Amino acid sequence: MTSIHCPQNSMYDEKLHITLSGLPKDKLLTIHASTIIDNGSMFESIGQYKSDSQGYIDLGKQESLGGTFTGLESMGLFWSMQQSLSNKYDNTRFVKLDVTTPLKVTIAVYNIVINNLLEMFKLKQENVEMDRFKLASVCINRWLMAKNTKRIPLTVKTHGIHGFLFIPEGPGPFPGVVVMFGGYPGTLEFKAALLSSHGFVTLALAFYGEEGLPGDIFMQPDTDKLHLEYFEHAVDYLCNHKMVESSCGIGIVSLSFSTAVALTLAEYCKAVTCVIWVNGSFQPTMCNIYYKDTVISRMIAFTTDIPAETRLRRFLKNITAVKNRNGDWVTSDGYVFNFQHQHNVAYMFIGSLNDESILAEHCVNWAERLLKDAKHPNYCILRCPGAGHLLEPPYGIHNRITTMAGVYTLDWGGISVPHCKAQEASWKPQIDFLRKNLTRSLAKL
């Protein structure tokens, strides 16, 4: 009897050991994986494996000979998933919105050679009964939120901020981390939920597009204003929470637009002692940031009529900064770099070198130059060759092209294999960086 052996339940970032037994001996077979995300879109993958003389396959030791991935890739069935040809909509972003339920993945093995997803789609269209080729199947659960994690909704009306707080199991207190995304309106919880499973109290923070928050800071930047006090309040909320150990400060994990917010917080909010910057900018891009009597101005490039994605890349590519009489680095549009002078803040800059949304490589090169010039004592630079903009937790797929709000089609860049390798390679360093810098005093460095 054919059996597929792997854990029934696992965390999303956990590498699995998958084996199959009771197979036809010395036979080339097809292993198929599929999942349906919250909006009903299906993603699937195929690997071709040859069973040994005992009718056994070990994905951790044997190479895939064809399909959506090849070579020795124990998690290839997960990261190589592509949008199903049967989906109603194209360019759906692979993202798990409901973190309270698992990502259910079905793995099946077929006694037939299927070379790609198009062949499988055609077989189904031709009403071929696939079950007659199926040797075994299993459905497993991939969790973003660990068992017994507390998930607490926060609202502007009650708490002054909008988001979700994740508190891991255990007596605590735990280090505190604010997790933010970029231009996506509302709240994305998956990264905060997953980080919490590693022993952090995390706050998935929304900053527009939710009740009580600005409606559209990008399309109406002069009326829907972004105030740093809101983010400062989120940091204070964590600092004052009984389950947060805040003596070493609060960490910020940022991506895309929110990176400028994170660096500004590091400058103005003394409780912030650790920042992870992923594929973003130094200066606000599409809107100003307001703080008391100070205005942190958006890039001058965004006052033109050139399409946003074009003007951002063009502007960043031509960033020049010179030292003025005071020794400050000042850009051509008058923006003064200050984050590098915050020696009490640890920085990790992660740049995808194939990012088509923003010139991340250019920015991390400048970050390194500025930090070295300021003799900053605690920073880390990670460069990810071949990776695109949406650098997410490991074993997720490469979201190259997505459609936002059913209207805007965005090319995030990246090449599938190196992008997915970068997601895996950069995840543990981020966790280690947060743990190191939020559990001991930087003042001792």
N, C-alpha and C positions, 0 to 999 in steps of 0.2 A: 504493500500500500504506500502510495506517495505521500510524503509529509513535508510541509514547510516549517522550519524551526526558527522562530525569532520571538522576542518578548512581545506580549500582548499590549503592554503599556510602556511607554518610554517618553522622556522629555524630548522636545523638538530638536535640541542641539546635541542629543546623545547619539553617538555612532553605534550602529547595530551590527551584530554578528548574525548573518542570515545564512542558513544552510538548508539543503533539500536532500531527502533520502528516499529510497524506494523508487527511483526513476528507471526508465529503460537504460540499459548499460551502453556506454560508448555512443551516445546519441546527442546530436545537436538539437537543443530545445530553445523555446522562447519563454522568457520570464517577463511578465507584463505587470506594471504597477499603475494604479489610478487613484485619483482622489477628486472630490467635489468640494469646492470652497463655498463660503456662505452665500454668495450670490447665484449659485447654481451652475457655475462654469466648471467644466471638467479639465483636469490636467493629467497627462499620462506619459509613460515611458516604456521602453522596450530594451531588454538585454538578451543577447544570444550566448548561451553557455553550453558546453559539451560535458555531459556526465562522464564520470570515470568508470572503470571496470566493475566498481561496486554499486553503480547507480547513484552516485553521490555528487553534489555540487556544493562548494563552499565559496560564497561571494567574496570572502575576505582573502582567499588564496588563489582563486582562478580568475582569468581575464575574460571580460566580455568580448566576444568575437564580432559583434555587430549590434545594430540598433541605434538608440539615441545616445549611446556612449560606448566607448571601447576601452580595453585595457583593464588593469587591476584597479577597480573602483568599487570598494565595498558599499558605498552609499550612492552609487551612480543611479540606481532606480529612483532616488529621491531628487537629487539636484538636477538631473537631466530631463525632468518632466517638461513637457511642452503643452501648449493649449490644444485641446482635442478639436479635431476637424468637425465634430458634431456640435460645437458650441454655437449658440445663437449670435454672440457678439465676438468680434475680433479684439485683440490687444487688451484683454482683461488683465489687470495686475493680480499676480498671485499673492494674496495676503489673507491671513486669518483674522477676521474682525472680532469674532466672538471667542474670547480666550477662555470662557467658562466651559466650552466643549472642546473635545480633541479634534485634530485633523485626522480623519479616518482614511487610512490608506489600504487599498485592497491589492494584494500580491497574488498573482496566479501564474502557474506554469503550464505551457501548452506543448503537446507532442506534435509540433508543426513549426517550420521555420518561417518567421515573419520578419522581414528586413527593416521595416519602418512603420510609422504610424499611419501613413497613407495606405499601405497594404492592408493594415488591420481595418481601417475605415472602409475600404472597398469590400473587404470580406463581409463586414456587417451590412453594407448597403446591398450586397448580393444575397442577403438573407442566409449566409452560411451559418450553420448552427455551431458556434464556437465551443459549446459545452462538450461536444463529442471529442474535441481535441484536448479539453482541459483535464489535467492530471490531478491538480489540487489547487486550492486557493485558501487564503487566510486574510482576515481584516484586522489591522492593528491600529492602535490609538497613539498619536503623537501629540503630547501635551505642551502647551505654552505656559500654563499655570500649574505649579506643583501642588500636590495634594495638601490640603489643610492651609493653603495660602488664603489670607483674608483679602478680599477685593472690596474696597470701600468707595462708593461714588461720591464725588465732591462737586458742589454747585456754587456758582457765583453768589446766588442768593444767600446760601447758608454759610459758605466757607470763604467767599471772596475770590475763589478760583474754580476753574472747571477741569475735571480730570478724574482719574481713578488712582487710588492709593493701594499698593500691594505690600502686604506684610507677611513675611515668611513664617513658617511654623517654628516655634521655639520661644524661649523666654526673652531673648533680646537683651539689651537693645542692639540694633543693627546699624551699619552705615547707611546714610540717606543719599539718594540720587534722584535728580529730576531728569526725565527723559522727554525730549522734544523732537518733532519732525519739521518738515519744511512747509511747502506750499499746499499741503493737503488740509482742507478745512475739517474741523472737528477733532476727535480724539482717536489716535492709533495706540492700542494698548499692548501689542504683541511683544515689543522689545522690553518694555518695562516689566511685563509679567514674567518673561523668561529670565531677565536679570535678577528678579526677586528670588528665583529658585536657587540662586547662587549666594544667598545670604545678605541681600540688601533690602531695605525698605525703599521702594521706588514709587515715583509719582509720574504717571503718564499725563502730561500737561497739554491741554488745548489752549490756543491763544487767539483763535478767531473761528467763526462759523458755528458757535454753540450759543445757547441761551445766555444772555447777559454779557456776551463778548462782542467785539466788533464784527460786522457782517462780512466785509470783504476788504481787508487791509491793502490788497494788491490793486484792485480795480478802483477803489475809492480811498486812496491814502490820505487825502486831505480832510476827510470827514470821519472815516473809521480809523482812528489813530491808535498806534501801538505805544503803550506806556510801560516803561521799565519797572515802575512800582508794582505792576501786576505780577511780574516774574519775581521780584524781590519778596513779595508777599508769599509766593509759593515756596521760596527758600526758607522764609521765616516759619512757615507752617511746618515744614519738616524739622527745622531746628527745635521747635517747641513740642514736637510729638514725643510722647513718653516711650515709644518703641524705637526712637532714633537716637543713636550715639553721635552727637553732633560736636563733640569736643575737638575733633579734627576737621570740622567743616562739612560742607555739602558738595557733592559732585554733580556735574552737569554733563549729560550725553546729548550731543546735538548733531543734526544732519541738515545739509542744504541751507535754506534760509535761516534756520534757528541758530546756525553757527555764529552769526554776527551778534545775535542776542546773547549767546553764551559768553563771548569775549567781552561784551559790554558789561554783563553781570560780573565777570571776573574783575573788571576795573572798578565798578561802583559798589559792589556788594561784598563786604569783607567776609561774610560767612561762606562764600564760594571759594573752595581751595583746590578744586580738581575739575578740569574741563577736558572732555573728549570732543574733538572737532572732526567731522567727517564730511568731506566733499562740499565745502562751502566757501565763504568769503570772510573778510575782516570787517568790512563796512556794510551797513544795511543796503540791500539791493533795491527792492521795489517800493519801500516806504521808509519814512523816517522813524527813529525811535526817540520818544520823549521821556525825559527824566527830570523832574522838578523844573528848574529854569534852563535846563540844557536840552539842546536838540542835536541828536546824532544823525547827521544828514545822510540820506540815501545817495547812492552813486549818481553823479551828474549825468551819467549815460542814460538814466531812466527818465530824463526830462525830454528825450527826443521821441520821434515817431517811428524809429527803427524797431522792427519786431523784437520782443523781449529777449528771446533766446539768442538772437544775433547780436544785439547791443551788449548783452552781458559778457559773452565770450570775447567780443571785440574789445570791450573796455578792459577786462581783466588782462587780456594779452598785452595790452599797452600800458599796464600799471607801471609808473615810474615813481620812485620816492627818493627824495634827497634830504639831507640833514640841514635843518635851518641853524640859525645862530645859537639857538638854545640846545642844539644837539638832538632835536626831535626829527623823526622820519616823517615827512609830509608828502602826500601824493599830489599829483598834478591838479586835482580838484579841491585841494585844501584839507583833506582828511589826515588827521594825525594818528599814527599808530601808537597805542599805549599799552596794549595787552602784555607785551614782552617785559615791561617794567614791573609787573606784578610778581615779584619773586616768591611770594607766599602761595602762589597758585601753580599747581602741576599741570602741564599741558601734554596732551597726546594729539598730534595732527596725523590724520589718515587721509591719504590722497589716492584716488583711483586714476591711473595714468591713461585710461581710455574713456574717461568721462566726456560725454558729448553734451552734457547739460551745462557744465561749468568747467573752467580751466583749473581743475583741482591740482594738477601737477604744478602749475605756475604758482598757485597759492601756497602749497606746502614748501616749495623752494624759498619763497619769500618769508614764510614763517620761520624756517630754519635760519635764514640769514639774520632776521631781526632778533631772534632768541640768542643766537651766538653773539651778535653785536652787543646785546644787553647783558651778556655773561649770565644768562638765566641758569639757575642751578638744577632745574628739574623739568626736563621735557623729553619727549620721544617723538620721532618722526617715522611713520610707516608709509611706504610707497607700494602700491599694488599694481604691477604691470598687467595690462589686459583687462582690468576691472572697469565696470561702468559706474554710474552715479548711485544707483540704489544698492548700496552695500549693506546687506542685512545679515541676520544670524545664519549660522552654517546649515547646510543641507536644504536650504530654500532654493528655488530656481533662479535663473538669471532673467530678471524682468528687463528686457532690452527696449521694447516699445510698448507703451501703455496709452490708453485713452482715459483722460480725466473728465469726470462728469459727463461722459458720453459725447464730449465735444472736442476737447483738445487732445491731439495725438502727439505724444512726446517721445523722442528718441533719447534714451538715457546712456547709450553707448555700452561698450564692453563686449568681450568675446566670451562665450558661455563657459568653456573649461577654465581659463584663468580667472574669470570673475568668481565662479563658484569655489575655486581653490582659495581665492583671496578672502571670501566670506568665512571660510573655515579657519584660515591662517590668522585672521585679524581678531577673531572673537575672544579667544582665551587671553591674548595680551590686553584687551580692553578690561576684562574681568579682573585680571591680576593688577592692572594699573589702578583701577578703582579701589581694590582691596588694600593695596600697598599704601596709597596716599590718603585714604579715609580712615585708616586704623592706626596711624602713627603721626606724630607732629612733624610738619615740614620745618618747623623752627629749629629742629635738631640737626638739619642737614648742613 
